[in-house]
């Protein structure tokens, strides 16, 4: 069962699993603490106290509907972490969650032991990325099923998607439609299109692993590579996968994260 904590008029849902050094997971656009992470929880929680958070627009979190900011979402994640009595933690962010995680690390370095950014981007206003997010907004308003199909086309690599049966594709389309809160996701995509955390990257001084996706047709792999160059001492790895690498290459992702977090200085 999820717990919740109130901050600035929002009732923020979170969940704790496992025991050991704390690991905080921050979801991507439209994802929630179950849809993004449930399939990874057994290996992660075997050695970690894992904190998952639904920020505004996702899952069971409820708020007043105001426009979202990265700072607001970061505050919600930190409120959940404080409610769990966690003093320091390793931090993993995926997609939009990577911007939130990078913000937290830049502004609250005393709390973060190490940082992992999966399929990250720093600026939503880059022309190709902005076009993608503008199309998302139109489809969310007009045809969520078409949006779900576009996410499958752009989110998975062609080779991976070719392995799906017609039935599996329809199951994924249904899952995407059922797991998203469309009003909330629209607010998150609006944030995607205008966020800019590029100025904070140079402030990050925690051990950092950036994981890009060579077949990312939503963002392209270059934003992840640029983030790795901008963070001093960051390690870069690249998965042969689309943007939805946590679903396409879960075992490879877990191996990269596990090896990085196993370094004694981060334990």
N, C-alpha and C positions, 0 to 999 in steps of 0.2 A: 504494500500500500504506500502511496505517496504521502509525504508530509508537505506542509506549506509554511511560509513566513511572509509577513506583510512588510512592504517597504514602499513609501511614497504613493499610497493608494492602490498598490498592486498586491494581489495575493499570489505569491510565487510558489509553484509546486516544485518539489525536489524529492530525491530518493537516495538512500544510502544502501550499499551492498558490500559485503566482504569485510576483511580486516587487514591491517597493515598500514604502510605509508599511504597517505591520502593522494588520490588521483581525481581531479575534477575534469569532467567532460562537458564541452559546450557544443551544442548541436548546430547544424546548418539551417539554411532558410527552409521553413516549413516543417523541419524535423522536430520531433519531441524526444523526451528522455527515453521513450520506449522504441519508437520507430527507427531512430538512428543507432541505438546502442544495444538493444536486447540481445541480438545475435552475437555480440562480442563479450557479453557480461561474464559468462562462465570462466573463461581463461583470465580475464582482467581481475575479477573479484576473488580469484583463488589466492592472490598474493597482495591485493590492494584493498584499501577502503575507498570504494568508488562512489563519488558524489555526482549525480546527474541533475541537471536543472532545466526546467521549462521557462525560458524567458518570454516576455510579452509577445502574444500572437500565437503561441504554441501550447499544445497539450492542455493541462488543467489550470494553467495560470490565467488569471483574470485581472483586468485593469480598466481604466477609464477610456481607452480608445485613442489616446493622444498619439501624435506622431512619435516614432521611435528614434532614439539616438544610440550610438555605440556606448556612450557613457551611461545611459539609463540601463541598458542591458547588462553592462558590466556590474553596475550597482546591484542588480537583482541576483546575479551569480554570486557576488560576494556576500550578500545578505544570507543566501542559502548556506554558503560555506560557514559563515559565523554561527548560524543556527545549528550546524553539525559539530560545533566546538573544535574546528580544525584550525590549527595555528599556522601551518605552512603546508604546501601541496605542490605536486606536479600538475601541470595544466595542459590539456589537449583540446584544441579547437578545430572544428571542421567547417570549411567554407565560410559563411557569415560568422560562425562561431570562432573562426580563427582570428577575425578582426577584433572580436570581443576579447579573446584570450590575449592577443598582442597588446591591446589597450590596458588590460589588467596588469600585465607584466611590466609595461612601460611606466605605469603610474603607481603601482604597489609592488615594487620589486622585493620588498622585505617579506612578502607572503609567498612568493613563487620560488620553488626550488629549481624547476626546469620547465621548458616550454616545448610543446610539439604542435606544429601547424600543418594541417592536412588540407590539400587543395585550397590554399589561401589566396586572397587578393587584398590589395591595399587601397585601391581606388575603383569605385564603381562608375566613374565618369569617363573612363577610357572608351573611345567610340564603339568598338565592337561589343564590349561588355555592356555598355549602356543600351545599345540596340537590343541585346538579348533580354535585358531586364524590362525594357519598355514593351517588348512583345509578350513577355510573361504577364505583365500587368493587364494587357488587353485580353489575353486568353483567360486569365483568372476571372475577369469580369464577365466575359461573354461565353466561354466554353471550357469549363474545367477539365472535361474529358480530353479535349484537344491539347490542353496544357500538359496533362499527364503523358500523353503520347509523345509530345515534344521533349519532355524531360527524359523519357526512355531513349529516344533517338540521340539526344545530345549528351545524356548523362552516362551512358555505357559505351564502351568501345564497340565498333562494328562487329568484330569477331565474337565478342561475348554475346551481343544481342542476337546474332545469327543462330546461336545455340538455343534460343527460346522457341518453344512451341507457340502456336496461336493461343492456346489456352493459358499458357504462362504469361504471355503479354497481356491478355485481358485481366488476369489476376493482378498483375502489377498496376494496370490502369485503375482497377477498382481499389486496390490498396492505397495508391496515392490519393485518390479522391476521398477515401474514408478517413485517412489519417491526418489530413490537413484541415485546419480551420481557415477557410478561405478569406474571411475578413481579416484575420490576423496575419495570414501569409502575405496578403496584399500590402499590409503595412511594412512587413519585413522586406519585401521586394522593393518598395519605395525607398527604404533605407539602403538596401544594396546599391541602388542606382546613384545615390549621392554620398555614400560614405567615403572618407579619405583619412586613413590612418598613417599615410606615408611619412608624415613628420614625426611620428612616435617611434618608428623602427630603430632609429639610431640611439634611442634611449634604452633599448633593451640590452641588459647585460647579464642575463641568465643563460645557462646552457640551453641551446635551442636546436631542435631538429625541424627542418622544413621538408615536407613530403609533397612533391608535385606529381602530376599525372600526365604522362606523355601523350595520351589520347583524350585530353580534356577538351571537349568541343563546346563546353559552356563558357569557360574562362580562357582556355588555352593554357599551356604549361608555363609560359613566360612570366605571368605574375608571381608564381611561386618561386621561380628562379631569381627574379628581381628582389623579392623579399629576402631570400637567403643571402644575396649579395649585400643587402642593406643592413642586416643584423650582424654586428661584429662577432666573429667566431662561429657563426651558425654552420651546422652541418646540413648538407643537402642530399636527399635521396629522391629517386623518381620511380614510380610504379608504372608498369605497362598497363594502364587502365584508363577508363574515362573518369569524369569528375566524381562519379559515385563509387569510388574505389573502396570505401568501407564495405560495400556489398559485392563488388566485383572481385576484389582481391583481399578478403578479410584476413586470411592466414598470413599473407605477406605483410600486410599492414601491422598485424599483431607482432610479427617477428621484428620488424623495424623498431616499433615502439618499445617492445620488451628489451631488446638489446640496448637501446638508448637509455632507458630508465634503469637498467641494471648496473650502470656505472656507480661504484660505491659513493662517489661524491654527491650523487643525487638520491641516495637511499635513505 
